[in-house]
Amino acid sequence: MDRYHVVWGQEVLDELAALWMSTANRSLVTAAADAIDEELRTSPRSKGTDLGGGIFSLSVTPLYVIFDVVDDDRFVRILAVTGTHPESQ
């Protein structure tokens, strides 16, 4: 089984930190971020929803992430994180 490295860019980490700071249930946000990392480490293209153009989304309550996959370098890049799915707003 091939494993991928999950990369959260600094801007995305800043947004994740803001979400964590603004919630009453910080352990839920932490658990969701950890679950996203774990989920995307193997077969990331089969996880979440294919948005087209090589972009995917994954929702692990209370987080929603947009990501792409770089197969040659074996990494997943988290491009954005929000506290809810955009269509539910």
ChimeraX commands (.cxc) that place a marker at each C-alpha (Angstrom):
marker #1 position 0.00,0.00,0.00 radius 0.5
marker #1 position 1.43,3.34,-1.06 radius 0.5
marker #1 position 1.24,6.12,1.48 radius 0.5
marker #1 position 0.93,9.80,0.76 radius 0.5
marker #1 position 2.17,12.71,2.83 radius 0.5
marker #1 position -0.60,15.19,3.64 radius 0.5
marker #1 position 0.52,18.83,3.44 radius 0.5
marker #1 position -1.43,21.72,4.96 radius 0.5
marker #1 position -0.05,25.05,3.66 radius 0.5
marker #1 position 0.52,27.91,6.10 radius 0.5
marker #1 position -2.59,29.84,5.05 radius 0.5
marker #1 position -4.70,26.71,5.46 radius 0.5
marker #1 position -3.14,26.02,8.86 radius 0.5
marker #1 position -3.91,29.60,9.88 radius 0.5
marker #1 position -7.56,29.09,8.90 radius 0.5
marker #1 position -7.65,25.77,10.77 radius 0.5
marker #1 position -6.24,27.51,13.84 radius 0.5
marker #1 position -8.88,30.22,13.58 radius 0.5
marker #1 position -11.61,27.57,13.37 radius 0.5
marker #1 position -10.11,25.78,16.37 radius 0.5
marker #1 position -9.95,29.01,18.40 radius 0.5
marker #1 position -13.54,29.96,17.58 radius 0.5
marker #1 position -15.20,26.69,18.53 radius 0.5
marker #1 position -16.43,25.50,21.89 radius 0.5
marker #1 position -15.51,21.91,21.00 radius 0.5
marker #1 position -11.82,22.14,20.11 radius 0.5
marker #1 position -11.30,18.41,20.56 radius 0.5
marker #1 position -13.81,17.75,17.75 radius 0.5
marker #1 position -11.87,20.03,15.36 radius 0.5
marker #1 position -8.59,18.37,16.33 radius 0.5
marker #1 position -10.07,14.90,15.84 radius 0.5
marker #1 position -11.50,15.89,12.45 radius 0.5
marker #1 position -8.14,17.27,11.24 radius 0.5
marker #1 position -6.41,14.09,12.41 radius 0.5
marker #1 position -9.04,11.96,10.66 radius 0.5
marker #1 position -8.56,13.92,7.42 radius 0.5
marker #1 position -4.80,13.31,7.59 radius 0.5
marker #1 position -5.32,9.61,8.20 radius 0.5
marker #1 position -8.01,9.23,5.54 radius 0.5
marker #1 position -5.95,10.91,2.81 radius 0.5
marker #1 position -2.71,9.02,3.50 radius 0.5
marker #1 position -3.89,6.06,1.43 radius 0.5
marker #1 position -5.72,6.11,-1.92 radius 0.5
marker #1 position -6.62,9.81,-1.65 radius 0.5
marker #1 position -8.26,9.94,-5.09 radius 0.5
marker #1 position -10.89,7.48,-3.87 radius 0.5
marker #1 position -11.81,9.63,-0.84 radius 0.5
marker #1 position -14.35,12.41,-0.78 radius 0.5
marker #1 position -15.86,13.96,-3.87 radius 0.5
marker #1 position -14.17,14.55,-7.23 radius 0.5
marker #1 position -14.83,18.21,-8.08 radius 0.5
marker #1 position -13.14,17.93,-11.47 radius 0.5
marker #1 position -9.85,19.30,-12.72 radius 0.5
marker #1 position -7.89,17.17,-10.26 radius 0.5
marker #1 position -9.52,18.83,-7.25 radius 0.5
marker #1 position -11.33,16.85,-4.53 radius 0.5
marker #1 position -13.28,17.62,-1.38 radius 0.5
marker #1 position -13.71,15.73,1.87 radius 0.5
marker #1 position -15.97,16.43,4.81 radius 0.5
marker #1 position -15.23,15.19,8.31 radius 0.5
marker #1 position -17.53,16.97,10.73 radius 0.5
marker #1 position -17.02,19.78,11.53 radius 0.5
marker #1 position -14.39,20.36,8.81 radius 0.5
marker #1 position -14.62,20.50,5.03 radius 0.5
marker #1 position -11.41,20.49,2.95 radius 0.5
marker #1 position -10.52,20.97,-0.69 radius 0.5
marker #1 position -7.41,19.10,-1.83 radius 0.5
marker #1 position -5.39,17.93,-4.79 radius 0.5
marker #1 position -3.12,14.93,-5.22 radius 0.5
marker #1 position 0.43,14.94,-6.58 radius 0.5
marker #1 position 0.99,11.28,-7.46 radius 0.5
marker #1 position 4.60,11.62,-8.66 radius 0.5
marker #1 position 5.71,13.09,-5.33 radius 0.5
marker #1 position 3.23,11.04,-3.25 radius 0.5
marker #1 position 1.60,13.94,-1.46 radius 0.5
marker #1 position -1.83,15.42,-0.91 radius 0.5
marker #1 position -2.04,19.18,-0.68 radius 0.5
marker #1 position -4.86,20.65,1.39 radius 0.5
marker #1 position -5.88,23.79,-0.51 radius 0.5
marker #1 position -8.64,25.11,1.74 radius 0.5
marker #1 position -10.50,24.33,4.96 radius 0.5
marker #1 position -13.83,25.62,6.24 radius 0.5
marker #1 position -15.97,24.84,9.22 radius 0.5
marker #1 position -18.94,23.72,7.14 radius 0.5
marker #1 position -19.71,22.44,3.68 radius 0.5
marker #1 position -20.20,25.55,1.48 radius 0.5
marker #1 position -23.54,24.27,0.11 radius 0.5
marker #1 position -24.96,24.06,3.63 radius 0.5
marker #1 position -24.43,27.77,4.29 radius 0.5
marker link #1:1,2 radius 0.2
marker link #1:2,3 radius 0.2
marker link #1:3,4 radius 0.2
marker link #1:4,5 radius 0.2
marker link #1:5,6 radius 0.2
marker link #1:6,7 radius 0.2
marker link #1:7,8 radius 0.2
marker link #1:8,9 radius 0.2
marker link #1:9,10 radius 0.2
marker link #1:10,11 radius 0.2
marker link #1:11,12 radius 0.2
marker link #1:12,13 radius 0.2
marker link #1:13,14 radius 0.2
marker link #1:14,15 radius 0.2
marker link #1:15,16 radius 0.2
marker link #1:16,17 radius 0.2
marker link #1:17,18 radius 0.2
marker link #1:18,19 radius 0.2
marker link #1:19,20 radius 0.2
marker link #1:20,21 radius 0.2
marker link #1:21,22 radius 0.2
marker link #1:22,23 radius 0.2
marker link #1:23,24 radius 0.2
marker link #1:24,25 radius 0.2
marker link #1:25,26 radius 0.2
marker link #1:26,27 radius 0.2
marker link #1:27,28 radius 0.2
marker link #1:28,29 radius 0.2
marker link #1:29,30 radius 0.2
marker link #1:30,31 radius 0.2
marker link #1:31,32 radius 0.2
marker link #1:32,33 radius 0.2
marker link #1:33,34 radius 0.2
marker link #1:34,35 radius 0.2
marker link #1:35,36 radius 0.2
marker link #1:36,37 radius 0.2
marker link #1:37,38 radius 0.2
marker link #1:38,39 radius 0.2
marker link #1:39,40 radius 0.2
marker link #1:40,41 radius 0.2
marker link #1:41,42 radius 0.2
marker link #1:42,43 radius 0.2
marker link #1:43,44 radius 0.2
marker link #1:44,45 radius 0.2
marker link #1:45,46 radius 0.2
marker link #1:46,47 radius 0.2
marker link #1:47,48 radius 0.2
marker link #1:48,49 radius 0.2
marker link #1:49,50 radius 0.2
marker link #1:50,51 radius 0.2
marker link #1:51,52 radius 0.2
marker link #1:52,53 radius 0.2
marker link #1:53,54 radius 0.2
marker link #1:54,55 radius 0.2
marker link #1:55,56 radius 0.2
marker link #1:56,57 radius 0.2
marker link #1:57,58 radius 0.2
marker link #1:58,59 radius 0.2
marker link #1:59,60 radius 0.2
marker link #1:60,61 radius 0.2
marker link #1:61,62 radius 0.2
marker link #1:62,63 radius 0.2
marker link #1:63,64 radius 0.2
marker link #1:64,65 radius 0.2
marker link #1:65,66 radius 0.2
marker link #1:66,67 radius 0.2
marker link #1:67,68 radius 0.2
marker link #1:68,69 radius 0.2
marker link #1:69,70 radius 0.2
marker link #1:70,71 radius 0.2
marker link #1:71,72 radius 0.2
marker link #1:72,73 radius 0.2
marker link #1:73,74 radius 0.2
marker link #1:74,75 radius 0.2
marker link #1:75,76 radius 0.2
marker link #1:76,77 radius 0.2
marker link #1:77,78 radius 0.2
marker link #1:78,79 radius 0.2
marker link #1:79,80 radius 0.2
marker link #1:80,81 radius 0.2
marker link #1:81,82 radius 0.2
marker link #1:82,83 radius 0.2
marker link #1:83,84 radius 0.2
marker link #1:84,85 radius 0.2
marker link #1:85,86 radius 0.2
marker link #1:86,87 radius 0.2
marker link #1:87,88 radius 0.2
marker link #1:88,89 radius 0.2
view
